[in-house]
């Protein structure tokens, strides 16, 4: 089953994924009309600054088991077994924030949403653009990501490619083998940390 895979080393911090996400979850699903909607649509993916102020597209990982689901007092969080997506039922959400406290990634936000009853603040998070996928489209954040920081693919394919990239760097067997910028940054950060 295809999933949204995050490649943080490729993120340039442009935040186009956030705009696309908010638009995809608006009532009109069009940017120019979504900006006039009430409540104003908000993204479910957030680009934050990493340790070295690089971009990091943070989104729900749809954990299994999901800590947010276990912590939900109202039983508003459930998993669709077919798609493996964790959803929040806005009608059952009581805005207690137990799910947000349990989430290890800090991706659950609270605000009014077009899918919730009017005026009700509810827990909101990524739903893997299930509505778009039902229409044969890929998630909005992936569609607009030009740097490849977000891809929609089989997890096994993503893991194999990453293993091949790392193995290719290591198998060159030279001390001066070129490292990817993300590995070079990590190594220099670790060395600086050790020298403190």
N, C-alpha and C positions, 0 to 999 in steps of 0.2 A: 504494500500500500504506500502510495506517495505521501510524503510529508514535507513541510516547509523546513529546510535545513538552513541554519544560520552559519555563515562564514565570517566571523568578526574581523579577521585580518584583511578582508576586502572592503569593509565599510568605509566610505568617505565622509559620512556624517551629513549627507545632503537632505535627509529627512523626507524625501519623496515618498517613502513607504508610509509614513505617518499621514500624509495628505491623502494618499490613495486609500488607506484603510478607513479614515474618517468619511471619505466620500462613499466608499462601498457600503458603509453602515448608516448612511443617511436615508431618509425616506425617498428622495428623488434619485439617488445614486448618480447625480451629475454635479460636478464641482461648482459650477456657477449658480446653481439653485440651492445647493447644500449649504453654502455660506450664509443664506438668509433664513434657514430653518430654525425653529425653536422647538426643543432645545438644539443648540448648535452641536452637530455631530463631532464626536471626539475619537481619536485613534485608539486602537487596541494593541498596537505595537508602538514602542517608544524607543527613540534613539537617544541614548545617554552617553556621557563621556566615560571612557574607561580609565584605567589607572594612569595612562599617559595622555589623557585628553583626546584619544582617538575615538571614533564613532563606534557604537555597539548597538545593533538592533535587538532590543530585548522584547521577547514575546513569550506567550504561554507555551510550555513544552508538552502539555497534555500528558503529564506524568502518569505512570501506571506502576504502583498505586498512586493516586492523586491525593496529596495532603489536604488540599482545599476541600475536596469532596468529603474526606473523613472528618474535617473540622466543621462542616456546614451544619449548624444547629437546626435549620429549617428544612433540610433535605432538598434545597434548591439546586444543588450541583449534581449533575449526573453525567454518565459516559454513554455515548452512542457506540455500542459494541461493533457495529458494522464499519464505522469510519474511525473508531478509536479516539474521537474528539470529545473533550470534556466541555459541557455546556452549563450555563447558568439560566435557570428559569426565573425571569424577572418578576413573575406573579407571586412566586413563593419566597423570594429574597426578602429578608427582614432587616437588611442593612446593619448587621451586627459586627461585621468586619472580622469574624473568626477565620474566614477563608484567606483574607489578606495577611493575617498574622501567621498562618500556616504555610503560605506559599514561599518556597525557598528562593524564588526568582523576583519577587516584588512586582508582579505583572498585573495584579488585580487592582482596579481603580473603582471609585464610587462616584456616580453622577447620574443625572437624568439621561435616559436613552430613548430612542425612537421605538424600541421594542417593549419598553416598560410602560405601565399605566402613567398617564400624564401627571406630572408633578412629583412622581415617586423617584427617590434616589435609590439606585440599586448597584450591586456589584457587577462590573463589566470586565470582560477579558476577551482574548482572541477566540474566535469560533472557527478558525481555519477557512473562513469565507465559505461556509457550507452552502449558502444560497448561490454563490458564484459557481461552486463546483457542481451543484445540481444542474446548472445551465451549461456545463461543459467548459467552464473557464477555470483558469488557475487563480489562486489567491491574489488579491489586488497588490499586496506588498511585493510579491515576487514579480508580478507583471511589470511594475515600474522600476525595479532595481536594476540600474544599468551597470553597476560595478560587480554584480554577481555575489553580493553579500547575502542575498536571500535566494535560494533555489528551491524548486519543487520537484523532488525526486525520491526514489526508493532509498531508504536509509542504508541498505547494503551497498548500493552503488556509490553513495557518498563516502561511506567508510572505506571502500576499496580504493577509490581515487585518492583519498587523503593518505592512506597507507602507502600507496604507490609513490605519492609525492615525497613523503618522508623517507621511504626506502631508497628512492632515487638519489636524494641528497646524501644519505649516509653511505650508500653502496659505491659512491665515487671513490671512497677510500683515501681521500686526500685531506690533509689538515686544512688546506686553503680552499676546500670545496665551497662554492657560493651557497649561502643560506638565503632562504626567502626573507624579505624584509621583516615579517612578523617574528620569525625565529631569531633573527639577528637582534631585534629589539628586545625580545624576551631574555636572551642570553646576556645582553649588556645591562639590562635592569637587574637580573639576578646577581651579576658580578658586582654591581654598584651596591646592592643590598648587603652582600657578603662583606664588603670592605668597610661597612659602617661600624 
